[in-house]
Amino acid sequence: MDASPPSAMKASSWLSATEAALVLVADIVIVLVLQRAQVFQAAGVTLGWWGVVAPAVLACALAAYFTRAQGNTALPLGPNAVTVMAFGGVVAALGKSLCAVADERCAIELAGFFGAALFVYAILVAVLTVAALRLDLQEYRRVLLMPLAAICWTYLVITPALKLVHEPLTVALPAVALFALLLGGAGKLIPWLVSAGLWLGLAWLNDDFPRVVTVHAATLPPFAVQAAWGWLVRSELWIHALPIVAPLAVANAFGIIENIAAAREVGDTPSPPHTLGVVTAGTLAASLLGGNAPITVYVGHTAFHLRGAGWVYSALAVPFLIAIGIFGDRLVDLLPTTIFLGAVGYLGAMVGLLPRRHLRSAADVGYFAIVVSPVVVMSLVGMQHPLLAWIGRGGGLTSVAWSFFCFAPRRSPTREGAAWGMAAATLLGLTHAPALGWQSYATAAVYVAAAVALRVARTRYSATMRG
């Protein structure tokens, strides 16, 4: 029997909640810093701190509200790091045509693009999550983990590593140390303390502390609704954004279901409608406030729950996030924020390793290499070669479809559906080739032939079984 006095138990509970809140806020700050840095590097436009912090504040407050009377641990929610990294390339491509000068017009156009893309994303996540819950699509978790792993390894592990190659040792070594210590399972504070100590020592030796630079740049405006509506009817949105938005929406929908399942395994019973409502509200808030990261459920609920964090930690995160909204620029001035790429790489490795238990044979490993290839080619290769351009166009969508071909049950109708879907996507210019050219016609014909062959094989198998 626990003889600890009630006051000691209460103090311990608050300590655990505060620790969990700080860990959650640290994760969120990493994504927010990346968000602002990528948009500025690509287009010379800044994201307002309140615009990027407010969706996380809203999500944490709603999560605390919905779980306060249920005795649960609030699911950790925040901006989606994968989407931020993936959108970096899209923003760079759009920046060349929209942002020759980082002026107010450029800022309005980018805000409209983000608003439209996140609106489509929020709708897709809501529809896919409801459908997966209603239809009980558990067998497809294995299928969809494969492209999710490809996306996470590419955007959260390989991309940060390539960025760190161009950083001075003052930043690169602490980032690598942070990644290695987190991956090695060191205690929560040890990786951060070692990384900070390395940075301080190297910066002192090389006099390489961050220099405060005042940047005069246009700021993304909130509530660019008219510009967002204009983007919804432009083909550029669907061609540039949908191949990224759609597979990430699929991954996020199943991520919500996975996190709810993990919570139930440790005794919590979060409400799927409430969880989906928080994700949707936070993402729509981001689309209205000039952000470029949707709200997602973070991996880590089980750890928070086992440490006794309770529902209140999500509420405790709110004042910390508000402080980031107020003092965000000073925070960026004082910290070498690219060190956080070590933590981003760790998160990507953790999510990217989830499917390994599903790779049961050498053939499965080969299939996984096939699924990974479109995402890697799209993001890391210039695609000047015709074959690379064919593989990489719409890499996320292609990865999802090829995952169904490789990992779905052998005679599942979803394989046929994926073939028809890819034929349509290619004709629309979302995958493989520009719309309505000889390449798109030829590619679509191959997918249609595959769909017909799968239908014939399934029909013959059914007839054999009946006979």
C-alpha positions, 0 to 999 in steps of 0.5 A: 500500500502506498503510504505517500501523503496526499500532498506529496502525491499531488505535487508529484502529479503536477510535476509530471504534468509540468514535465510533459507540458515542457516536452510537448512545447519543445516538440511544438517549438521545433516545428514552428521554428522550421515552419518560419525558417523554410518559408523565409528561405524559400520566399523571403516572407515571414510567418507571424508568430501568433499565426503559427502558435495560435492553432497549437494553443487552440488544440491544447486547450480543446484537448484539455477541455474534452478530457478534463472529466474523463480521467484520461491523459490528453492526447498530445497535439501540435503542428505536423513536422512532416508537412512542414518539411514536405511543403518546403519544396512546394513553397520554393517552386511557387516562390520562383513564380510568385515571389520575385520580390518579397512584397505584400502581394507575394505574402497574400498569395502564399497565405492563400495557398497555405489556406487552400491547401490546409482546408483541403487537407482538413476535409480529407483527414475528416472524411478518411478518419470517419470512413476508416472508423466506420468501415473498420479498415484495420487490415490496411494499417500495414499497407499505409504504414509503408508510405508513411515510413517513406515520407518520414525517412525522406523529409524528417531524416534524410532532408535534415541530414542534408541541411546539416551538411551545410552547417558549421560544426558548431551546429552540426555536432550538437545536432548529431549528438542530440539525434544519437542520444535520443535514439539511444534512449537517454533520459529526457534532459540528458540529450538536451543538456549535452547538446547545449553544452557542446554548442556553448563550448564550440561557439565560445571557442569559435566565437560563433554565437548567433548574431541578431539580424533585423529582417525587413520582410513581408509577413503572411497576413491572417484571414486571406480568405479571398486569396485562398478561394482563388487558389481552390479553383487554380490548377497549380494548387491541385498539381503542386499541393495535392500529391503531398496533401493527399498521402499525408492526410491518409497517414494522419487519418490512420495516425489518429486511429493508431494513437487512439488504439495506443491510448486504449492499450494503457487504459485511456478511452479518448473519444474519436469524434472529440480527437478528430474535432480538435485536429480539424479545428486546429488545422482550419485555424492554421489555414485562416491564420497564415500557417502552413502546418496542420495539427496532428496527434503526436506519438508519445501519449503512452509515455505521458500517461505512464508518467502520470501526466493526466489531462492537465498537462495539455492545459499547462502547455497553453501559457508556455505557447502563449509566451512563445507567441510573445517572445518568439523572435527573441527565442530565434535570435538567441538559439541556433535553431538548426540544432533542433534538426537532430530532434526532428531526425529522431522523430522521423526515425521513430515513425519510420521504423514502425513498419519494420515488424511488418517486413516478414521476408526479403520480398517485403523488403524489396516491395518496401524499396519500391514504395520508397522510391517515388518519395525519395526521387521526388524530393532529393533528385532534380528529375531531369532524367525522363525515367526519374521524372516519371517515377518522382512526379506526385511521389507521395500519391504514387507511394501510397498506390504502389503500397496497395499493389505490394502489400494489400491482401492478394485478391483485395478489390483495393488493388483494382481501385488503386489502379483506377485511381492512379489512371485518373491521377495521371490523366489529371497531371497529379502523378507521373506526367503532365496532364493530357499528353502522350505520356499521361495517356500511355501511363493511364493505359498501363494502369487501366490494363492492370485494373482489368487484369486484376478484375479478371483474376479476381473473377476467375478465383471467385468462380473457382472457389464457387465451383 
